[in-house]
């Protein structure tokens, strides 16, 4: 048995997966070795592991170099105040929820939000009203907030204090955030945006608009996902000056009092790189993605989802052409969509055997995240691997994503969390209140959340996922926990 299982296990993984089309954005450190300043950081990284001593400022009482770096971050993104997050976007989502809302406030929430949003709703004791997703039959995945449903819900809930949405989703697809913000302002609602995958948005005209520039009240972006920053690093941007005092307080609450200077310096470098070289290098990345995307589209049985598909997705839903549900997409990532009866999860495994690590897969798609630090030879390796793939080995019964109405809430999530629960078979759960969240991975969008009524339709949907071998959080041995 290895004496260093974690260290040796990571080294083994790095050796076997030498091409990275997944997070983090620095791509095996190349983002740091791209400039002299980055090299200086990487070559001395262990020396950056210091604590709050005189001369290096204090994250929780900024007066010197951290304050200077934070103000540069603010000015670059165009916010009223920006924060370095050493506890990831999860802490940023918590800060947004706690500083924007009080206990008992009603809020509108995209059903496909990250689990940290749902956890924050419970911790803050909020009253969520959920917004439906559109399921694309072509992509076989959730693609956007249903704007028709959103416009109905906001008019019925004018007393809501705010809206929480994800922009973009994991597939790089962007809901119509401009319209959502405009509608929210009519009712004095705050708009909070989990923009974890969009830290690079707005840096180039061919990328989606920045959520900060579009006027969201608060925005969280993961620096490590798409930029050259270390894992667990993120930014919080506040656009509303009235929220800054509360954001300051909750920033201290949800941030470590022993922040990593390595992470802080990497975030400062990521901002610097984006500001100095971002437009140029992301322009090159977008052109390269387009070139290889066209090559990959020549491979039978699969295709790269592009902007031309957005109009098709919107038509699929029969929405008003002037109010498109999907507004844009991130062209720095690939969504490889497979023809029916070919399995995206099997393609992911095949690519791993080729030494190519992708970000995620579902039953119909494989998602790859690129950055300016991916090399031409890596694209060539991807193209050749796809061209030489025996698609017959990827044949599998397709698991169709099911579209459904959001279940009726019988109690608030935080109330359900505190109640005593018991396990029952799925068949015996009809008419009961769920004591757990039931979430299929992929796509990671909840079928059922704690406190919601389990009806026969929901049981049939859950049973469908179970019978088709989906990874289903909240269900074990065909049992579900209900409120006693």
N, C-alpha and C positions, 0 to 999 in steps of 0.2 A: 504493500500500500504506500502511496506517495506521502512523504512527510509534508509536502506543500500542495495539497489538492487544488486550492483555488488558484494559486500562482501558476502551477504547472498546467492546470486545465485551461487557463486563459492563453498561455503560450502555445498550447496545442491548437487551440481554436485559431489563433492568428496565423499559424503555419499552414493550416488546412484551408483557410478562407482568406486568401491574399488579395482578393478584389472586393472592395466594399462599395455597395450601392445602398447603404443604409446609414443610420446615424452612427457617430457624430459627423458633423460637416467637415471637420478638418482632414478626414480620410487618412487614417493611420499616421497622423502627424504632419502630412505634407503641407497643410495649410499654414503651419508655423515656419516651415523651412522655405517658404516662398519669398520671404523678405528678410533683410538683415536683422530687423528688430524681432521678428518672429523666431529666427534662429537663435538669437541671444536669449530669448525666453526659454526655448526648448532645451538649449544646451546647459542652462543653469536652473532647471525647473525645481530641483530639490532645495536649492538655496532660497527659492521664493516661499517655501513653507515656513512662514514666520507668524508671530502673533502681534497683538496691538502694543507695540513698543514705540517710544518717542521717535518721531520722524516719519512714521508710516500711517498715521491717522487711525481712526476708529470708525468702522462701518455704522455703528449706532450713535456716533457723535461726530459727524463729519465736519472737519475744519480745514483739512489740508488736501493731500493728493487724492483721496477718495472723493471728496467733494468736487474737486476739479474734474475728475474723470466722470462723475455722475452728471455734472452740468454739460460736459461735452456730449454725453449720451443723450441728454434732454434736447440739446440744440440740434443734434443730428436727426433725431426722430420727430422733432417738432412738438413735443409735449410741454405741459406746464411743469412737470417734474418727472424724472425717471429714476428707477432704482435698480441696483445690481442685486439679483436674487441668488443666494448660494444654496438655497433649498429647492431649487428647480421651479418649474411652472406651477407645480402643485401648491407651493407656498404662495405664489402670486395669485392663484385662483382663490385661495382662502382670504388673502388680504383684500381682494376686490369685493368679495361677498360680505365680509365683516365690516369693512369701512363704508360700504355703500348702503347697507340695509340694517334695519333693527329687527329684533326678535318679533315674529308674528307678521312681518311684511309679506305681502303677496308679490310674487315675481313670475314672469314668463320665462320658460327654459326650453331650449332646444333638446329634443329627446336623445340626440346623439352626442350630447356633451360628455366630456371626460368624467371618469369616476370621481375625481377630486371635487368636481362641481356638485355631484350628488351628495358626497360626504359633507361638503361645506354647507349644503342646504339643511342637512340633519343637525350639524353642530350649531348653526345659527338659528335653528328652529323657524325656518321660513315656510311659507305656503306656496308650493310650486304649482304652476299651471303649465302643462307640457305642450310643446309645439310638435306637430307631426313631421315626419320625414317623407320625402318622395323616394320610392324605390324604382330604380331604372331596370326595366326588363332586359335591356341590352347589356348593361354592366352587371346586372344581378347584384346590386349593392345600393345602400342608401346614398343619395347624391346631393340632397339639399333640404333645407326647410321648405315645407309646403307653404308658399306665400298666400294662397287662397285661404288656407286654414289659419295662417298667422293673422291675416286681416280680419277674419271673423273673430278670432280669440281676443285680439287687442281691443276691439270695439265692445266686446262683452265684459272685459276686465279693465276698464278705464282707471280703476283704483289701484292697479298694480304699480309698484314702485320702480320696477325696472325689468330689463330683458337680458338674458345671458345666452350667447350664441357662440358657436365654433366657426372659425374662418381662417383657413380652409379646413375641410375634413381630411381624413387620412388619404383620400384619393386625389387630393390637391384641388378639389372642386370648391368653388366659393359661392355661398348663398348671396342673394342680392342685399348686401349689407347696407348699401347706400339707401335703399328704400326702407329697410328696417329702422335705420337711424332716423330718417325723416318722419316715419310714422310715430316712433317713440317720442320724438320731441313735441308732437302735437298734444301729447298727454303728460308732458313733463316727466317721462320715464327715463331712467338712466340706462345706458347700453354698455354692458360689460362684454368684452370679446376675449375668448380663449383663442389667441392667434399663435399657439405654440409652434405650428409648422410654417409661420409666415414672417419670421424675423427679417427676411430679405425682401419682403414685398415693398414695392415703390422705388427700389434702387435703380430699376431699369424700366423704360416705357413698355416693354413687352411682358412685364410681370404684373400681377394684380395690384390694385391700389392698396396703400398702407391703411390699416384700420385706424391708426392714429390720425392721419390726414383726413380720413372720411368723417371724423368727428365723434368717434366712440368716446365715452367718458373715461373708461379704463381699458387697457389692453395689456395682455401678457404674451410675451414672445419667448420661445426657447432658443437661446443663443446657440446651444450645442447641437440642435437638430439640423440646422442648415448652414450655420456659420462656423468659422474656425475658432470655436471655444470648447472648453472641456465639459464633459458630461456633468449634469446637475447644475449648470449655469443658465440663467434666464434673466429677462428684463421685465420690469413692470413700468408702464407709462400711464400717467394720470393727466387727463385733459381738463379736468374741472378743478379750479383752484379751491372751491369750497370743500373738496374732499381731501385735500392734502394733509391737514392736521390729523384726521382719522387714519389716513393711509400711513402716515408716519408712525402712529401708535401701533397699528396692527403689523406693520413691517417689523417692528421690534419684537412683537409677540411671536410671529411665525418664522423668524430668522434666528439662526444659531448665534449665540454670543461669542462663539469661537469660529468666525468665518474663515474659510480657506483663502489665503492670499493668492494661492496658485489659481483658483477659480476666478477670483476678482481680476487678477492681471490678464487672464485669458479672455475675459469679457471685455476689458478695456482694449485689448488687441483686436478682438473681433469687430468692435465698433470702428477702430482705426482702419482696419483692412477694408471694411465695407465703405467707409467714407472716402478713402484714398483710391481704391482700385475696384470697388464694387460694380459700378456701372459698366466699366470696360470688361471686367472678367465675367460678369453675368451675361453680358451681351454675347461673348464668345461661347459660353456654356449653352445658351439658348440655341444658337446656330448649330452647335455640334449635336445637341439633342434632336434638332429638327432633321439634320442630315442622316443620322443613324436611325432615327425613327422611320424615315422613309425606306431605308434599307430593310429594317426589321419588318415593316409592313409588307414586304415582298415575300415573306415566309408564310406559307399556307397554314391556316388553322389558328392564327393569332393576329392581333393588331394593336398598335399603340393608340390609346384614346387621345384625341386632339381637340383643339378649339372648335373644329368643324363639327364635332359630335355634340357640342353643347346645345346647338340649335335643335338637333335631333332629340336630345333628352327633354328639352323644353316642350317641343311639339308632342312628345310622348305623353306628357301630362296635360296637354290641351290648355295651357295657361295663356292668358292674354300676351301677345307678342311684345307689347309695350311694358310688361311687368314680368320679365323672365325670372324663373325660380333660380336657375344657375346663372350667375352673372359673369364668371370668369373661371380660369383654371391656372394652376401653377405649371408652367412649361419646363421647370427644372426637375420634374420627376416624370417617370414613366408609369403608366398603368397598362400593363400587358393584359389585354382581354382575350380570353380563349373562346373558341367556338364551342357551342353546346356539346356536352358529354366529354369534354376534356377538362381535367382538374387542375386548377391553379396551385393547389397545395402540392401536388405531385411535381409540377413544373419547378416550384421552389426547391424541392428536395433534389431534383435533377441538377439545377444550377449550383446548389451547394456542393454536389459531387464534382462539379467542374471548377471548384474553388471560388465561386461567385456568391457572395452573400447579399441577399436582397432584404428589404425592410419588412415586408409582410406579404401574406397571401390569403386568399379566400377560395371558395370553390370555383370561382370563374376568373380570378385576376391575380396578378403578381405586381406588387408596388415596389419601385426602385427610386431611391432618393439620390440625386446627383448634387455635386457642388463643383465650383471652379477647379477643384484639386483632383478630380478624376482625370486620368490620362487617356489619350487616344487608344493606346494598346488595350486598355480595359474595355472600351467600347467595342473594339475589334473582337476581343475574347467573348463578350456578351453576344454579339451578332453571330459569331461562328458557333457558339454553343446552341443558340436558338435554331440556326440553320441546320445543324447536324442532329437536332433532337428528334428522336423517334416518337412522334405524337401518339402512335398506337399504344405506347406504354403509359400514356397519360389519360387513357380512357377510364372514365369512372362515372357513375350515376351522379348527375348534377344536383346539388342541394340548392333549390331555389329559395331566395330570400322572400319571406312572406310579408305582405303589407297588411296592416291591421289597424283597427281603431284603438286609441289609447284607452286602457281600462279605467273604470270609474274609481276614484279615490275615496275610500271609506274612512281613512284617518291619515293624519300627516305623517311623513316618514319618521320624524323624530319620536312621535308617539308610538309608532309601530316598533321602533327599535327597543323601547323600554318594556314592551309587553312580553308576557310569557308566551313561549311558542312550543309547538309539538309537530313532529313529523307525521305526515299522512301520505298515502299513495296519491298519485296524480288524479286518478279516477274519483277519489273521495274528496277532492279539494274544491269541487265546484260549489260556489256560493260562499266560500270561506274567504278570509282576508289574508293576503300573502304576508309572511313574516320575513321574506328575503327578497333580494333582487335577482331576477332571472335574466341572464345576459348570454346570448350565444356569441362565441368567438370563432371566426369572424361573424358578423361585422362589428360586434361590440356595442350594438344599440339595444337597450333594454326592451324585452318583451313585457316585463312585469316588474314593478318596483314595490318595495315593502309598503304596506298600507293600502294597496289597491285590491279591488275585488277580482277574484278568480272566477271567470265564467266559462261556459263550455267551449266557446270559441278559442279562448286563451289556452285551455287544456289541449285542444286539438293542435294548436300551433306548436306548443311545447313538445307534445308527443311526436309531431312530425320531425322536429330537430333531433329528439332523442333517437328515434328509429333510424335516422340517417347519419348517426354517429357524430353529430356536432359536439364541439367542446362547449358544454352548457354550464355556466356558473349558476349555482343556486339549486341545482337538481342533483341528487345522489341516489343511485339505486332506484330510480323511478319514483322517488319521494320528494316532497316539497314541505318546507316548514310553514305552518300557518299560525295565525294569532289564536290563542286559546279563548 
